[in-house]
Amino acid sequence: MSKFYKTAAGALIMGLMALSLPAIAQHGGGGGDVDNSALPDIPDGQWLSENPYRGSKQAMEIGKAAYDGNCARCHGIDMISGGIAPDLRELGPEYDEYFLGHIRNGVQRNGMTYMPAFEDVLDQKTMWAIRSYIDQRHYEYKDKDLDALYKQWDDKQGGDQADEQSSDDSTPTGDDDDASTDSSAADDSASSADAMAGADTVQSGRGEARATRVADTGDDEPDRLEAIKRNGTIEIAVYRAFPPWSYQPESGAFTGIDVEIGQALAEQLGVQMNVRAFTPDETMGDDIRNQVWKGHYLGGGTADAMLHVGMAPAFQKDNDQATFLAPYYDETMGFAYDAERLGGDVDSPLALAGKKIGVQLDSLGDYFLTSAYQGRLRNDVEHFNSVPDAMRALNKGEVAAVMAPVGELSGSAKMLGEQRVKIRTTPLSGMYQTSWDVGVAIKADNPELASAIRNAMGTLEKNGRIESIFKAYGVPYRAPTAAEQTTGA
């Protein structure tokens, strides 16, 4: 269920460049010839890990010209891709290392080019100028204070009056740099995002999920708890093919940790549970919109609650049409491996250099291993359609290790009856967050339902029910690390 982890890890990999379509992943014409002589030089052979031009209006202008010639074909004019490629406006300043790794090396998987390498097309100054333009569009898209961004450059240059004067004393002082790139496209961002609805929503599970509710029926809509009590059912949305959390085994009913937690929650509320199993959209923000507060554009209404949502404060703020509550697990990244076969433990991803490492395609582990450490592990990565598939390859000796969230690794080991596999957590370097809490989301402005779910989940935690569910699926229980930070309750 790779789409989930684009947002689950604290919204860390929304809008990643690694998904550019192979059919259009070609260089644009002439972009490498942009004149960047006005920017401060970068020593030859010294690849930086942070944008040296952050906040420079002149770098933004140069970066826009380079972007238009090299990137716009896939990522869209003004970075509005319309769904053809990921929205680069989501890349905040913390993504510098990831940006540089991908623009230098591109992305290749299974012999296919998902994004071309630009190291032989653009020099480092131009790459960072493009990054500066991405910074500008990110600030515009997120309604952040552009003056605060510009101030970073001014402070770095010692407060000189002219934006670029200190980096090139021959440049006349003036106000020309005050004219920034046209930001009118930011006004279209909301409608553009709403047009990218994503995958179909399908109902399955214990009984037939009844998608009968209709979202946004008015400001005076009664609290949802009233309808749940009246109907005697609560509809809970879970991801479709996401073992061990929610999945359909080869034989038996739809099951998983989240499904059983949903059932226990329903019991606490004194109602029956209907499962709403759905295929993930491009981001978890899309899933929250489709399943919790608005509904899919193809219809089907919304669920009463959704499980396994990321609880990062920034993600909650960006999705304030929902209330986030009752975190119930702290997920963390790790490795599964056979220590006997490897001749010892794995204490760092770099210890696996030169050995095949299995990952689920387009997962957090995939993004990390193909971009971190200056791409040193990129050629060691083997892609699989799912974590269980990668674990089967580990059992056969086809890969030396598998990188994935520990919950998925542990659950897969349990499902496959693995006995020799050792699972170890590992911190991720750079912009990547190692662990994150998951919890429940409901539509905002339903305080009675929010209170009832908090109380029910609190009871399940105190009486050990949640921990026992995790144990049954072979997943060590990790209590959430942060106190609940709800919005819209």
Helices and strands as residue ranges (DSSP letters): G 2-4, H 5-8, G 17-19, G 22-24, G 31-33, H 57-70, H 72-75, G 77-79, G 88-90, G 93-95, H 96-105, E 107-109, E 112-115, H 124-141, H 146-156, G 165-167, G 176-178, G 184-188, H 189-194, H 224-231, E 233-239, H 257-269, E 272-278, H 284-288, I 289-293, E 305-310, H 313-318, E 322-337, H 339-342, G 349-352, E 357-360, H 364-371, G 373-375, G 378-380, E 381-384, H 387-395, E 401-405, H 406-416, E 422-425, E 435-443, H 447-462, H 465-472
